[in-house]
Amino acid sequence: MLRLREIRERRGVSLRALKEASGVAVSSLARFEAGEGDPQLSTLRKLAKALRVTVAELIGEKPYKKGG
């Protein structure tokens, strides 16, 4: 599950500001937040970088722990 809206709102970032920081269109951002469509990996990387999170955090993955 993409956690885009949750992370964006927690950081106080508007859709327009995220568009400026990531280069991803506002219409695409709104679709992703509504659960419509799946962003490509390259888009996830842009969004994660703009929001200063990992792609894993953005898609709701739990961190992998070594040795266990």
N, CA, C and O atoms as a Maestro MAE file, in Angstrom:
{
 s_m_m2io_version
 :::
 2.0.0
}

f_m_ct {
 s_m_title
 :::
 protein
 m_atom[272] {
  # First column is atom index #
  i_m_mmod_type
  r_m_x_coord
  r_m_y_coord
  r_m_z_coord
  i_m_residue_number
  s_m_chain_name
  s_m_pdb_residue_name
  s_m_pdb_atom_name
  i_m_atomic_number
  :::
  1 25 0.845 -1.186 0.000 1 A "MET " " N  " 7
  2 3 0.000 0.000 0.000 1 A "MET " " CA " 6
  3 2 0.885 1.243 0.000 1 A "MET " " C  " 6
  4 15 1.764 1.389 0.850 1 A "MET " " O  " 8
  5 25 0.652 2.114 -0.935 2 A "LEU " " N  " 7
  6 3 1.417 3.350 -1.031 2 A "LEU " " CA " 6
  7 2 0.998 4.306 0.090 2 A "LEU " " C  " 6
  8 15 -0.187 4.589 0.265 2 A "LEU " " O  " 8
  9 25 1.975 4.794 0.838 3 A "ARG " " N  " 7
  10 3 1.708 5.669 1.983 3 A "ARG " " CA " 6
  11 2 1.985 7.125 1.644 3 A "ARG " " C  " 6
  12 15 2.332 7.916 2.521 3 A "ARG " " O  " 8
  13 25 1.833 7.477 0.386 4 A "LEU " " N  " 7
  14 3 2.195 8.806 -0.083 4 A "LEU " " CA " 6
  15 2 1.485 9.919 0.678 4 A "LEU " " C  " 6
  16 15 2.134 10.830 1.190 4 A "LEU " " O  " 8
  17 25 0.167 9.852 0.755 5 A "ARG " " N  " 7
  18 3 -0.591 10.924 1.419 5 A "ARG " " CA " 6
  19 2 -0.193 11.046 2.888 5 A "ARG " " C  " 6
  20 15 0.028 12.148 3.390 5 A "ARG " " O  " 8
  21 25 -0.104 9.914 3.564 6 A "GLU " " N  " 7
  22 3 0.249 9.918 4.989 6 A "GLU " " CA " 6
  23 2 1.599 10.605 5.214 6 A "GLU " " C  " 6
  24 15 1.720 11.477 6.075 6 A "GLU " " O  " 8
  25 25 2.592 10.217 4.453 7 A "ILE " " N  " 7
  26 3 3.933 10.787 4.624 7 A "ILE " " CA " 6
  27 2 3.950 12.252 4.207 7 A "ILE " " C  " 6
  28 15 4.540 13.087 4.893 7 A "ILE " " O  " 8
  29 25 3.311 12.565 3.096 8 A "ARG " " N  " 7
  30 3 3.287 13.955 2.608 8 A "ARG " " CA " 6
  31 2 2.627 14.879 3.633 8 A "ARG " " C  " 6
  32 15 3.150 15.953 3.929 8 A "ARG " " O  " 8
  33 25 1.488 14.464 4.169 9 A "GLU " " N  " 7
  34 3 0.786 15.301 5.142 9 A "GLU " " CA " 6
  35 2 1.559 15.403 6.448 9 A "GLU " " C  " 6
  36 15 1.594 16.467 7.065 9 A "GLU " " O  " 8
  37 25 2.180 14.304 6.877 10 A "ARG " " N  " 7
  38 3 2.969 14.328 8.119 10 A "ARG " " CA " 6
  39 2 4.117 15.326 8.003 10 A "ARG " " C  " 6
  40 15 4.499 15.960 8.987 10 A "ARG " " O  " 8
  41 25 4.659 15.459 6.810 11 A "ARG " " N  " 7
  42 3 5.767 16.392 6.587 11 A "ARG " " CA " 6
  43 2 5.285 17.801 6.251 11 A "ARG " " C  " 6
  44 15 6.094 18.719 6.112 11 A "ARG " " O  " 8
  45 25 3.971 17.973 6.122 12 A "GLY " " N  " 7
  46 3 3.420 19.297 5.833 12 A "GLY " " CA " 6
  47 2 3.708 19.772 4.419 12 A "GLY " " C  " 6
  48 15 3.896 20.966 4.186 12 A "GLY " " O  " 8
  49 25 3.742 18.841 3.477 13 A "VAL " " N  " 7
  50 3 4.061 19.159 2.086 13 A "VAL " " CA " 6
  51 2 2.780 19.129 1.259 13 A "VAL " " C  " 6
  52 15 2.024 18.159 1.319 13 A "VAL " " O  " 8
  53 25 2.534 20.178 0.494 14 A "SER " " N  " 7
  54 3 1.367 20.211 -0.384 14 A "SER " " CA " 6
  55 2 1.642 19.407 -1.649 14 A "SER " " C  " 6
  56 15 2.790 19.093 -1.965 14 A "SER " " O  " 8
  57 25 0.571 19.079 -2.365 15 A "LEU " " N  " 7
  58 3 0.747 18.384 -3.638 15 A "LEU " " CA " 6
  59 2 1.587 19.218 -4.600 15 A "LEU " " C  " 6
  60 15 2.448 18.689 -5.303 15 A "LEU " " O  " 8
  61 25 1.336 20.498 -4.626 16 A "ARG " " N  " 7
  62 3 2.080 21.382 -5.524 16 A "ARG " " CA " 6
  63 2 3.564 21.407 -5.159 16 A "ARG " " C  " 6
  64 15 4.421 21.371 -6.043 16 A "ARG " " O  " 8
  65 25 3.869 21.469 -3.871 17 A "ALA " " N  " 7
  66 3 5.274 21.474 -3.437 17 A "ALA " " CA " 6
  67 2 5.953 20.146 -3.764 17 A "ALA " " C  " 6
  68 15 7.123 20.118 -4.145 17 A "ALA " " O  " 8
  69 25 5.213 19.047 -3.613 18 A "LEU " " N  " 7
  70 3 5.774 17.743 -3.942 18 A "LEU " " CA " 6
  71 2 6.014 17.631 -5.440 18 A "LEU " " C  " 6
  72 15 7.001 17.035 -5.873 18 A "LEU " " O  " 8
  73 25 5.124 18.195 -6.222 19 A "LYS " " N  " 7
  74 3 5.309 18.223 -7.679 19 A "LYS " " CA " 6
  75 2 6.596 18.959 -8.028 19 A "LYS " " C  " 6
  76 15 7.375 18.492 -8.859 19 A "LYS " " O  " 8
  77 25 6.820 20.095 -7.404 20 A "GLU " " N  " 7
  78 3 8.026 20.883 -7.665 20 A "GLU " " CA " 6
  79 2 9.292 20.134 -7.258 20 A "GLU " " C  " 6
  80 15 10.307 20.195 -7.952 20 A "GLU " " O  " 8
  81 25 9.229 19.438 -6.143 21 A "ALA " " N  " 7
  82 3 10.408 18.741 -5.629 21 A "ALA " " CA " 6
  83 2 10.700 17.438 -6.374 21 A "ALA " " C  " 6
  84 15 11.852 17.015 -6.469 21 A "ALA " " O  " 8
  85 25 9.646 16.806 -6.904 22 A "SER " " N  " 7
  86 3 9.829 15.487 -7.519 22 A "SER " " CA " 6
  87 2 9.735 15.480 -9.035 22 A "SER " " C  " 6
  88 15 10.284 14.598 -9.695 22 A "SER " " O  " 8
  89 25 9.036 16.470 -9.583 23 A "GLY " " N  " 7
  90 3 8.815 16.479 -11.025 23 A "GLY " " CA " 6
  91 2 7.649 15.610 -11.463 23 A "GLY " " C  " 6
  92 15 7.433 15.423 -12.661 23 A "GLY " " O  " 8
  93 25 6.895 15.076 -10.508 24 A "VAL " " N  " 7
  94 3 5.739 14.238 -10.813 24 A "VAL " " CA " 6
  95 2 4.497 15.130 -10.837 24 A "VAL " " C  " 6
  96 15 4.278 15.920 -9.919 24 A "VAL " " O  " 8
  97 25 3.693 15.004 -11.878 25 A "ALA " " N  " 7
  98 3 2.511 15.848 -12.059 25 A "ALA " " CA " 6
  99 2 1.534 15.718 -10.894 25 A "ALA " " C  " 6
  100 15 1.370 14.640 -10.323 25 A "ALA " " O  " 8
  101 25 0.890 16.832 -10.551 26 A "VAL " " N  " 7
  102 3 -0.095 16.846 -9.470 26 A "VAL " " CA " 6
  103 2 -1.211 15.845 -9.753 26 A "VAL " " C  " 6
  104 15 -1.679 15.169 -8.836 26 A "VAL " " O  " 8
  105 25 -1.640 15.743 -10.999 27 A "SER " " N  " 7
  106 3 -2.712 14.797 -11.334 27 A "SER " " CA " 6
  107 2 -2.280 13.360 -11.044 27 A "SER " " C  " 6
  108 15 -3.085 12.553 -10.580 27 A "SER " " O  " 8
  109 25 -1.031 13.042 -11.312 28 A "SER " " N  " 7
  110 3 -0.514 11.702 -11.008 28 A "SER " " CA " 6
  111 2 -0.439 11.491 -9.505 28 A "SER " " C  " 6
  112 15 -0.817 10.433 -9.002 28 A "SER " " O  " 8
  113 25 0.044 12.488 -8.793 29 A "LEU " " N  " 7
  114 3 0.127 12.387 -7.334 29 A "LEU " " CA " 6
  115 2 -1.251 12.135 -6.731 29 A "LEU " " C  " 6
  116 15 -1.404 11.286 -5.852 29 A "LEU " " O  " 8
  117 25 -2.244 12.869 -7.200 30 A "ALA " " N  " 7
  118 3 -3.604 12.708 -6.695 30 A "ALA " " CA " 6
  119 2 -4.130 11.302 -6.987 30 A "ALA " " C  " 6
  120 15 -4.794 10.701 -6.143 30 A "ALA " " O  " 8
  121 25 -3.836 10.776 -8.179 31 A "ARG " " N  " 7
  122 3 -4.258 9.416 -8.525 31 A "ARG " " CA " 6
  123 2 -3.606 8.390 -7.614 31 A "ARG " " C  " 6
  124 15 -4.269 7.479 -7.118 31 A "ARG " " O  " 8
  125 25 -2.290 8.542 -7.392 32 A "PHE " " N  " 7
  126 3 -1.581 7.598 -6.529 32 A "PHE " " CA " 6
  127 2 -2.142 7.642 -5.116 32 A "PHE " " C  " 6
  128 15 -2.305 6.601 -4.479 32 A "PHE " " O  " 8
  129 25 -2.437 8.839 -4.623 33 A "GLU " " N  " 7
  130 3 -2.982 8.967 -3.270 33 A "GLU " " CA " 6
  131 2 -4.378 8.366 -3.167 33 A "GLU " " C  " 6
  132 15 -4.779 7.908 -2.097 33 A "GLU " " O  " 8
  133 25 -5.113 8.366 -4.262 34 A "ALA " " N  " 7
  134 3 -6.459 7.785 -4.279 34 A "ALA " " CA " 6
  135 2 -6.424 6.279 -4.495 34 A "ALA " " C  " 6
  136 15 -7.465 5.623 -4.496 34 A "ALA " " O  " 8
  137 25 -5.227 5.733 -4.676 35 A "GLY " " N  " 7
  138 3 -5.101 4.302 -4.874 35 A "GLY " " CA " 6
  139 2 -5.374 3.855 -6.300 35 A "GLY " " C  " 6
  140 15 -5.607 2.673 -6.554 35 A "GLY " " O  " 8
  141 25 -5.343 4.796 -7.224 36 A "GLU " " N  " 7
  142 3 -5.594 4.490 -8.633 36 A "GLU " " CA " 6
  143 2 -4.262 4.403 -9.363 36 A "GLU " " C  " 6
  144 15 -3.540 5.395 -9.462 36 A "GLU " " O  " 8
  145 25 -3.944 3.251 -9.862 37 A "GLY " " N  " 7
  146 3 -2.702 3.085 -10.605 37 A "GLY " " CA " 6
  147 2 -1.515 2.847 -9.692 37 A "GLY " " C  " 6
  148 15 -1.538 3.163 -8.503 37 A "GLY " " O  " 8
  149 25 -0.490 2.284 -10.281 38 A "ASP " " N  " 7
  150 3 0.735 1.999 -9.554 38 A "ASP " " CA " 6
  151 2 1.884 2.768 -10.187 38 A "ASP " " C  " 6
  152 15 2.135 2.629 -11.384 38 A "ASP " " O  " 8
  153 25 2.579 3.571 -9.404 39 A "PRO " " N  " 7
  154 3 3.708 4.319 -9.967 39 A "PRO " " CA " 6
  155 2 4.861 3.390 -10.332 39 A "PRO " " C  " 6
  156 15 5.066 2.359 -9.692 39 A "PRO " " O  " 8
  157 25 5.598 3.758 -11.348 40 A "GLN " " N  " 7
  158 3 6.791 3.016 -11.732 40 A "GLN " " CA " 6
  159 2 7.859 3.209 -10.670 40 A "GLN " " C  " 6
  160 15 7.800 4.154 -9.884 40 A "GLN " " O  " 8
  161 25 8.838 2.309 -10.648 41 A "LEU " " N  " 7
  162 3 9.917 2.396 -9.673 41 A "LEU " " CA " 6
  163 2 10.648 3.726 -9.770 41 A "LEU " " C  " 6
  164 15 11.008 4.304 -8.745 41 A "LEU " " O  " 8
  165 25 10.870 4.215 -10.964 42 A "SER " " N  " 7
  166 3 11.565 5.494 -11.129 42 A "SER " " CA " 6
  167 2 10.774 6.624 -10.484 42 A "SER " " C  " 6
  168 15 11.360 7.545 -9.914 42 A "SER " " O  " 8
  169 25 9.455 6.563 -10.570 43 A "THR " " N  " 7
  170 3 8.604 7.576 -9.940 43 A "THR " " CA " 6
  171 2 8.647 7.440 -8.428 43 A "THR " " C  " 6
  172 15 8.717 8.442 -7.717 43 A "THR " " O  " 8
  173 25 8.605 6.206 -7.927 44 A "LEU " " N  " 7
  174 3 8.710 5.986 -6.483 44 A "LEU " " CA " 6
  175 2 10.014 6.556 -5.948 44 A "LEU " " C  " 6
  176 15 10.040 7.153 -4.872 44 A "LEU " " O  " 8
  177 25 11.090 6.374 -6.693 45 A "ARG " " N  " 7
  178 3 12.388 6.907 -6.263 45 A "ARG " " CA " 6
  179 2 12.364 8.429 -6.190 45 A "ARG " " C  " 6
  180 15 12.893 9.011 -5.244 45 A "ARG " " O  " 8
  181 25 11.758 9.075 -7.176 46 A "LYS " " N  " 7
  182 3 11.658 10.536 -7.175 46 A "LYS " " CA " 6
  183 2 10.857 11.020 -5.959 46 A "LYS " " C  " 6
  184 15 11.245 11.973 -5.283 46 A "LYS " " O  " 8
  185 25 9.743 10.351 -5.699 47 A "LEU " " N  " 7
  186 3 8.888 10.741 -4.572 47 A "LEU " " CA " 6
  187 2 9.584 10.511 -3.243 47 A "LEU " " C  " 6
  188 15 9.532 11.359 -2.352 47 A "LEU " " O  " 8
  189 25 10.231 9.370 -3.110 48 A "ALA " " N  " 7
  190 3 10.943 9.063 -1.870 48 A "ALA " " CA " 6
  191 2 12.043 10.089 -1.614 48 A "ALA " " C  " 6
  192 15 12.201 10.566 -0.490 48 A "ALA " " O  " 8
  193 25 12.796 10.425 -2.647 49 A "LYS " " N  " 7
  194 3 13.867 11.413 -2.494 49 A "LYS " " CA " 6
  195 2 13.300 12.764 -2.093 49 A "LYS " " C  " 6
  196 15 13.842 13.424 -1.207 49 A "LYS " " O  " 8
  197 25 12.215 13.182 -2.733 50 A "ALA " " N  " 7
  198 3 11.604 14.479 -2.426 50 A "ALA " " CA " 6
  199 2 11.067 14.522 -0.998 50 A "ALA " " C  " 6
  200 15 11.099 15.569 -0.353 50 A "ALA " " O  " 8
  201 25 10.574 13.389 -0.506 51 A "LEU " " N  " 7
  202 3 10.008 13.331 0.849 51 A "LEU " " CA " 6
  203 2 11.024 12.900 1.908 51 A "LEU " " C  " 6
  204 15 10.713 12.848 3.098 51 A "LEU " " O  " 8
  205 25 12.240 12.594 1.455 52 A "ARG " " N  " 7
  206 3 13.324 12.176 2.348 52 A "ARG " " CA " 6
  207 2 12.989 10.911 3.138 52 A "ARG " " C  " 6
  208 15 13.195 10.825 4.348 52 A "ARG " " O  " 8
  209 25 12.465 9.935 2.397 53 A "VAL " " N  " 7
  210 3 12.188 8.615 2.952 53 A "VAL " " CA " 6
  211 2 12.733 7.582 1.970 53 A "VAL " " C  " 6
  212 15 13.135 7.923 0.858 53 A "VAL " " O  " 8
  213 25 12.743 6.342 2.381 54 A "THR " " N  " 7
  214 3 13.143 5.285 1.469 54 A "THR " " CA " 6
  215 2 11.932 4.841 0.648 54 A "THR " " C  " 6
  216 15 10.786 5.089 1.024 54 A "THR " " O  " 8
  217 25 12.201 4.190 -0.459 55 A "VAL " " N  " 7
  218 3 11.107 3.633 -1.257 55 A "VAL " " CA " 6
  219 2 10.342 2.619 -0.414 55 A "VAL " " C  " 6
  220 15 9.115 2.550 -0.485 55 A "VAL " " O  " 8
  221 25 11.061 1.835 0.382 56 A "ALA " " N  " 7
  222 3 10.411 0.850 1.251 56 A "ALA " " CA " 6
  223 2 9.416 1.519 2.198 56 A "ALA " " C  " 6
  224 15 8.308 1.015 2.386 56 A "ALA " " O  " 8
  225 25 9.797 2.641 2.791 57 A "GLU " " N  " 7
  226 3 8.880 3.363 3.683 57 A "GLU " " CA " 6
  227 2 7.665 3.867 2.911 57 A "GLU " " C  " 6
  228 15 6.538 3.811 3.402 57 A "GLU " " O  " 8
  229 25 7.906 4.353 1.713 58 A "LEU " " N  " 7
  230 3 6.842 4.908 0.889 58 A "LEU " " CA " 6
  231 2 5.806 3.852 0.521 58 A "LEU " " C  " 6
  232 15 4.614 4.151 0.442 58 A "LEU " " O  " 8
  233 25 6.253 2.629 0.297 59 A "ILE " " N  " 7
  234 3 5.306 1.576 -0.071 59 A "ILE " " CA " 6
  235 2 4.846 0.749 1.129 59 A "ILE " " C  " 6
  236 15 4.083 -0.204 0.969 59 A "ILE " " O  " 8
  237 25 5.304 1.106 2.324 60 A "GLY " " N  " 7
  238 3 4.817 0.463 3.537 60 A "GLY " " CA " 6
  239 2 5.516 -0.831 3.901 60 A "GLY " " C  " 6
  240 15 4.959 -1.643 4.641 60 A "GLY " " O  " 8
  241 25 6.720 -1.041 3.400 61 A "GLU " " N  " 7
  242 3 7.474 -2.245 3.719 61 A "GLU " " CA " 6
  243 2 8.133 -2.098 5.100 61 A "GLU " " C  " 6
  244 15 8.560 -1.011 5.489 61 A "GLU " " O  " 8
  245 25 8.199 -3.181 5.800 62 A "LYS " " N  " 7
  246 3 8.908 -3.205 7.072 62 A "LYS " " CA " 6
  247 2 10.404 -3.325 6.793 62 A "LYS " " C  " 6
  248 15 10.796 -4.013 5.850 62 A "LYS " " O  " 8
  249 25 11.237 -2.679 7.585 63 A "PRO " " N  " 7
  250 3 12.681 -2.794 7.369 63 A "PRO " " CA " 6
  251 2 13.168 -4.230 7.558 63 A "PRO " " C  " 6
  252 15 12.672 -4.955 8.421 63 A "PRO " " O  " 8
  253 25 14.119 -4.623 6.762 64 A "TYR " " N  " 7
  254 3 14.721 -5.941 6.833 64 A "TYR " " CA " 6
  255 2 15.783 -5.922 7.901 64 A "TYR " " C  " 6
  256 15 16.622 -5.022 7.932 64 A "TYR " " O  " 8
  257 25 15.758 -6.918 8.789 65 A "LYS " " N  " 7
  258 3 16.760 -7.009 9.845 65 A "LYS " " CA " 6
  259 2 17.724 -8.119 9.518 65 A "LYS " " C  " 6
  260 15 17.311 -9.249 9.255 65 A "LYS " " O  " 8
  261 25 19.014 -7.807 9.533 66 A "LYS " " N  " 7
  262 3 20.037 -8.815 9.268 66 A "LYS " " CA " 6
  263 2 20.107 -9.808 10.421 66 A "LYS " " C  " 6
  264 15 19.890 -9.457 11.581 66 A "LYS " " O  " 8
  265 25 20.414 -11.046 10.078 67 A "GLY " " N  " 7
  266 3 20.656 -12.063 11.086 67 A "GLY " " CA " 6
  267 2 19.436 -12.557 11.832 67 A "GLY " " C  " 6
  268 15 19.563 -13.164 12.896 67 A "GLY " " O  " 8
  269 25 18.268 -12.309 11.295 68 A "GLY " " N  " 7
  270 3 17.169 -12.855 12.056 68 A "GLY " " CA " 6
  271 2 15.901 -12.650 11.426 68 A "GLY " " C  " 6
  272 15 14.872 -13.062 11.960 68 A "GLY " " O  " 8
  :::
 }
 m_bond[271] {
  # First column is bond index #
  i_m_from
  i_m_to
  i_m_order
  :::
  1 1 2 1
  2 2 3 1
  3 3 4 2
  4 3 5 1
  5 5 6 1
  6 6 7 1
  7 7 8 2
  8 7 9 1
  9 9 10 1
  10 10 11 1
  11 11 12 2
  12 11 13 1
  13 13 14 1
  14 14 15 1
  15 15 16 2
  16 15 17 1
  17 17 18 1
  18 18 19 1
  19 19 20 2
  20 19 21 1
  21 21 22 1
  22 22 23 1
  23 23 24 2
  24 23 25 1
  25 25 26 1
  26 26 27 1
  27 27 28 2
  28 27 29 1
  29 29 30 1
  30 30 31 1
  31 31 32 2
  32 31 33 1
  33 33 34 1
  34 34 35 1
  35 35 36 2
  36 35 37 1
  37 37 38 1
  38 38 39 1
  39 39 40 2
  40 39 41 1
  41 41 42 1
  42 42 43 1
  43 43 44 2
  44 43 45 1
  45 45 46 1
  46 46 47 1
  47 47 48 2
  48 47 49 1
  49 49 50 1
  50 50 51 1
  51 51 52 2
  52 51 53 1
  53 53 54 1
  54 54 55 1
  55 55 56 2
  56 55 57 1
  57 57 58 1
  58 58 59 1
  59 59 60 2
  60 59 61 1
  61 61 62 1
  62 62 63 1
  63 63 64 2
  64 63 65 1
  65 65 66 1
  66 66 67 1
  67 67 68 2
  68 67 69 1
  69 69 70 1
  70 70 71 1
  71 71 72 2
  72 71 73 1
  73 73 74 1
  74 74 75 1
  75 75 76 2
  76 75 77 1
  77 77 78 1
  78 78 79 1
  79 79 80 2
  80 79 81 1
  81 81 82 1
  82 82 83 1
  83 83 84 2
  84 83 85 1
  85 85 86 1
  86 86 87 1
  87 87 88 2
  88 87 89 1
  89 89 90 1
  90 90 91 1
  91 91 92 2
  92 91 93 1
  93 93 94 1
  94 94 95 1
  95 95 96 2
  96 95 97 1
  97 97 98 1
  98 98 99 1
  99 99 100 2
  100 99 101 1
  101 101 102 1
  102 102 103 1
  103 103 104 2
  104 103 105 1
  105 105 106 1
  106 106 107 1
  107 107 108 2
  108 107 109 1
  109 109 110 1
  110 110 111 1
  111 111 112 2
  112 111 113 1
  113 113 114 1
  114 114 115 1
  115 115 116 2
  116 115 117 1
  117 117 118 1
  118 118 119 1
  119 119 120 2
  120 119 121 1
  121 121 122 1
  122 122 123 1
  123 123 124 2
  124 123 125 1
  125 125 126 1
  126 126 127 1
  127 127 128 2
  128 127 129 1
  129 129 130 1
  130 130 131 1
  131 131 132 2
  132 131 133 1
  133 133 134 1
  134 134 135 1
  135 135 136 2
  136 135 137 1
  137 137 138 1
  138 138 139 1
  139 139 140 2
  140 139 141 1
  141 141 142 1
  142 142 143 1
  143 143 144 2
  144 143 145 1
  145 145 146 1
  146 146 147 1
  147 147 148 2
  148 147 149 1
  149 149 150 1
  150 150 151 1
  151 151 152 2
  152 151 153 1
  153 153 154 1
  154 154 155 1
  155 155 156 2
  156 155 157 1
  157 157 158 1
  158 158 159 1
  159 159 160 2
  160 159 161 1
  161 161 162 1
  162 162 163 1
  163 163 164 2
  164 163 165 1
  165 165 166 1
  166 166 167 1
  167 167 168 2
  168 167 169 1
  169 169 170 1
  170 170 171 1
  171 171 172 2
  172 171 173 1
  173 173 174 1
  174 174 175 1
  175 175 176 2
  176 175 177 1
  177 177 178 1
  178 178 179 1
  179 179 180 2
  180 179 181 1
  181 181 182 1
  182 182 183 1
  183 183 184 2
  184 183 185 1
  185 185 186 1
  186 186 187 1
  187 187 188 2
  188 187 189 1
  189 189 190 1
  190 190 191 1
  191 191 192 2
  192 191 193 1
  193 193 194 1
  194 194 195 1
  195 195 196 2
  196 195 197 1
  197 197 198 1
  198 198 199 1
  199 199 200 2
  200 199 201 1
  201 201 202 1
  202 202 203 1
  203 203 204 2
  204 203 205 1
  205 205 206 1
  206 206 207 1
  207 207 208 2
  208 207 209 1
  209 209 210 1
  210 210 211 1
  211 211 212 2
  212 211 213 1
  213 213 214 1
  214 214 215 1
  215 215 216 2
  216 215 217 1
  217 217 218 1
  218 218 219 1
  219 219 220 2
  220 219 221 1
  221 221 222 1
  222 222 223 1
  223 223 224 2
  224 223 225 1
  225 225 226 1
  226 226 227 1
  227 227 228 2
  228 227 229 1
  229 229 230 1
  230 230 231 1
  231 231 232 2
  232 231 233 1
  233 233 234 1
  234 234 235 1
  235 235 236 2
  236 235 237 1
  237 237 238 1
  238 238 239 1
  239 239 240 2
  240 239 241 1
  241 241 242 1
  242 242 243 1
  243 243 244 2
  244 243 245 1
  245 245 246 1
  246 246 247 1
  247 247 248 2
  248 247 249 1
  249 249 250 1
  250 250 251 1
  251 251 252 2
  252 251 253 1
  253 253 254 1
  254 254 255 1
  255 255 256 2
  256 255 257 1
  257 257 258 1
  258 258 259 1
  259 259 260 2
  260 259 261 1
  261 261 262 1
  262 262 263 1
  263 263 264 2
  264 263 265 1
  265 265 266 1
  266 266 267 1
  267 267 268 2
  268 267 269 1
  269 269 270 1
  270 270 271 1
  271 271 272 2
  :::
 }
}
